[in-house]
Amino acid sequence: MNHDNDYLWDRSGPEDPDVKRLETLLGEFRHTPAASPLPLEKDRPIMVWLMLPLAAAATFLIAVIGGKPTTVTPMPEWSVERITGAPMTSSGLLADGGTVTAGDWIQTDDTSGAVVDIGLIGKVQIEPNSKVQLLSTRPSDNRLSLTAGTLHATIWAPPRLFFVETPAATAIDLGCAYTLSVDGQGRGRLCVTSGWVALEKNGREAIVPSGAVCETRPGIGPGTPYFGGASDEFRSALARYDFEGAARADLETVLRESNMCEVFTLWQLLPDVSDDYRGLIFDRMAQILPPPSGVTREGVLALDENMMQVWGAEFSREEFMPCLTSCTADILEPIQDSPS
């Protein structure tokens, strides 16, 4: 990584126009945790440091965004091709190929699959035992609904033009490739394999970078993203923390099970917990990824923006890079209830 540009790391150098543009584009996004009995920080300014340090993914996003329009020419009909088996559409059996328009659906059984060509936007592959509906093909709103099963999306359109609705959250493309699954109870799991995806529902937001997984639950929305490869104990405890009341025992399990990749999850939790919990998170983070010179415990507990950016820049270290490609296998695992 090139550290000559100090603006990227601590804003001490000349303003970098690409990074400044990225700050503007991503400044509105922030993960919001589940409702909790803990006192949360209210009406805080958006923490831009939450997004900047993943330099590899940020570079990808800048390349996608740079100079492109914010709409695309609408395609009222999307092409659908059979991959295997006998997929069904609103018009009947999909023998080889066909088209769908707004309101039409595509359904696969346990032996069939299909691919949807969205022209200048991208492609979506539909896995077996899935149901997808095309909702909108407007210039600034190209939208599918995934009610069950799994799809793989590869999108090269400008950010925030392609959406996938699920029972628990809406996936918003920010220039990326990802896999999204929904089980029979409407619970979801997102795995991002390139770029970024935003998950939103009822005011809750999570930004999920390459290599990360994010769980969603109906009636609640997205949880806290984590990188693939996390232990079963970590994932179960994080799910309980996000969706079942933010208990201290679950946070302590998350801390105990955290290693280098999990530090990013801890870092995201910092602005959304009470001072006592923030101290616990800082202490565990410092054991795994020691804060650089000038970053103090007191400053982090006060959410000093500059300190958070400087410490977050440590995520560009070489040993952190495997985390950015680590979620592929997780999406294949069934979504299970958290142990009680």
N, C-alpha and C positions, 0 to 999 in steps of 0.2 A: 504494500500500500504506500502511496506517496503522501508524506506528511509535510511537504513543503508549503502546502496551502493551509495556513493556520486557521483561516476562517472556518473550514470544515470541522475542525476539531475543537476549537475554543473561542472562535470569533475574534482572535487577537490580530489577525492579518487583514489584508484588503478584502472587501466583500466579494464573495464568489457569486456571480449572477445565477449560475445553475442551481447552487445550493439554496440561494435566496428564493428562487422560483419554487423549489421543492418545499421549502418551509411554508410558503404561501399556499401551495396546493394541499399540503397535508396538515396544515395547522388546525383545520376544523375537526380532525379525527382524534378521538381518544377513547380508550377502553373504559367502560363503566361497569363496576362489579355488581353482583347480585345485591338485593336489599339485605341490609345487615343491621344487627343490633349495635354494632360499633359506631362511635361517632366518626363521621366522614368529613373530609375537608369540603366545604361548600363554596361555590362561586369562585373557584380558583381560576387564574388565567390558564389557557390551554398550554400544556407542556410540550413545546416543539421538540425538546430533547428526547422525547419518547420515540421519535421516528428517525432522527438523523444518523445515529451511530452505525446502523447496519449498512455500511458503505457499499458493499457489493450489490445489495438489492437496490439501494438508492441510485447507484449509477445506472442500473438497468431501467429504473423508472424514469430518470431524466432523459435517457435515450428514447424511450417510448413517447414521452410527453413533448419533447422539443419540437416546436414549430408546427405541430399538427392541429387541425381544426377540432372543434368541440362537438361537431355533428358529423354524420355520415349520410350518404345517399340511401334513402330507405329502400328495402327490398320487400315488397308486400308478400312475396312468396319465398319460402325457404326450401331448398332442395333437401330431400331425405333419401338416403341409400341404405339398402339392406346390407348388413355385414354378415350375418349368419341367421339361420332359423327362419321364422315367419313373424316378423314384427307386424303390429296392427297400427293403423292410423284411423282418424275419424272417417276416412273414405273407404276403409276396409283393409284387406290383406295387402301388405307391401311386398309385391312380387320381386321387384328389383329396385326401382326408384320411383319417386313421386315428389309432391310438394305439399307444404302445409302453410296455412295462413292463420291470422290471429283468430283464436278460439279453437283451433284444431289441436288434437292430442296425438301422442305417439306412445304406444305401450308394447313392452317386450315381455315374453314369458321366460322360463328358465333355460331355454335353448336359443334365444334370439337376441340380436343386437342391431343397432342402426347408427348412422352418423348423419348429422345435420350440418349442411354447408351454409354458412351465413355470409358468404361472399367476402366483402372487404372487412368484415368484423372478425370472423374466425370460424372455428369448427367446434361442434359438440358431439362427443361419442356417448351413446346411451347403452348402458350395460344391461344384461339380462335382469328380469324381474323389476322393471322400472316403468314409471309412468311420468311423462313430461307433457306439458301443454304450452303452446305458443300464445303469449298474452298480448304482445305489442311489437310492432315493427316500425315505430316512429323514428325520425332522424336522431333524436336525442334520447330515445328510450326503446331499446331492444330487449325484450323481457320474456323469460321462460318461467314456468312453475314446475318444480320437482316435488311431487307428492309422495313418491316412494322410489327406492332404488338408488342407483349411482350413475352419475355422469362425469365425463372428463371434458373440460373446456380449455381450448387453446385460443386466446384472444389477442389480436394485434391491432384492434381499434384504439382510438384515444380513450383515456380513462373515463369512467362513469358513463359509459354508453350501453354497456351490457349488464343485465341483472338476471339473477336466478332467485325466485321466491321459493321458500320452503315453509313448512308449518311453524318453524321456530325463529327464522331470521331470513333476511335478504342478503345474498352475496352480490357485492358490487365490484366489478372488475376495475382494477387500477393499472392494467397492462400486465398480463400474467398468463400462467397455465395452472390449473388446479383440478382437484377431484373433490366432488361433493356427494355425500351419501345421506339418505334419510331412511330411518327404520319404520316399522309398522306403527310405532307410537308417536311419530313425528319428530323424534330426536335426530339431530344431525351431527355430522362431523365433516369438517373442511380440512383438506391437506393442500397446501400451496407448493407447487414444484418450481415456480419461477415468478419473480415479481412480487406483487402485493395484492391482497383482496381485503375489502372492507366488509364486515358483517354488521348489520344494523337491525334493531327491532325495538319498538316502543321506547326510543330514547337511549337505549343501550348500544354502544358501539365498540367494536374491536377491530384493529388493523392487524392483519395476519401476514407476516413476511414469508419469503421463500424458505422452505424447510420446516415451517411451523404447522401445527394442528390447532384447530379451535372447535370445541364442542358447543352445541346449541341445544336448548330445551324449550319446548312449547310453553308459552305463557311467561317465559323469562327472557329468552334471547341468547346472545353469545356469552360464553365464559371468557376466561383468560387464556390467550394463546400460549402454547408450549411447543418446544421443538421435539420432533420425533426421536425415538430412542429413550425417552424418559421411562423410568421404572413403572411397573403396574401400581405400586404403592403411591408413587408421586401422582400419577394420573387420577387414581381413585380419590385421593385426598383433595386434589385440586378441584375435581368435580363436586365433591361435597362442599368445599369451601365456597365455590362459585354459586351453587344452586340450592344449597340446603342450610344457609344461615351463617356462613363465615365463622365457624367455630375455631377457637384457639388450638384445640387438639389437631384439627385438620391442617392448620397453618404450620404447626410444629412438625407434622409428618412431611409436608411439602419442603420445609427447610432441611430436614434431616436427609431427605432423598435427593436433594439438589446437587448437581455437579456443574461443570462449565456451561453446558447448553442451557440448563435450567436457570442460570443467573438472569437470563433475559426475562423470564417469567417473573422472577422476584423483583426485577427492576421495574416492570410494569405495575406491580402491586404497590410499590412505594407511595405513589401520590394518593392512593385511595383508602388508606387505612389510618387508624388512630396512631398517636405518637408511640404508645407502648408497642404496638405491632410493628411500626416502622423501625423501631430500634432493633427488634428481633431480626427483621429482614436485613437491615444494614449489617449486623454482626455476622450473619451467615454469608452474605455476599462478600464481605471483606475477607473471610476465610478462603473463599474460592477464587475471587478476582480482586486482589488488594487494590484499594483506591490509589490513584497516582498522587504525587506530591501536590499539596494544596487543596485536596478534597478531604474534608473533615467530617466526622460523625455528626457534629452539631449542624454543619451546613446542609448535609443531606437530609437530616431529620426536619430541617426547615425548608426543604425542597428548593435550595438555592439553584437557580436555573443554570448558571455557569458551571457549578460543580457537577450537576447532573450530566451536562453535556460532556465535560472532560472525562468523567468516569465512564460514561456510555461509549466514548470513543475507543475504549479498551476492547469493545466487541469486534473491532477490526483486526485484532491479533490473529495470527495464523492458526492457532489451535481452535479458534472459534469458527473458522470457515466450514468445517464439516457439518456444523449444525444447520447450515443453509440448504442442505440437500438431504435432510435426514427423515422426512416424514412419509416417504412413499409407502412403506410397509404398513404404517399405522392405519391407513384408510381401509385396508383389506380386513382388518379385525372387526368383529361384530361390535356394535354399540351396546354396552351392557349397563345395567343399573349399578350405581355405586353401592358397595357393601354397607350395610347398616352398622 
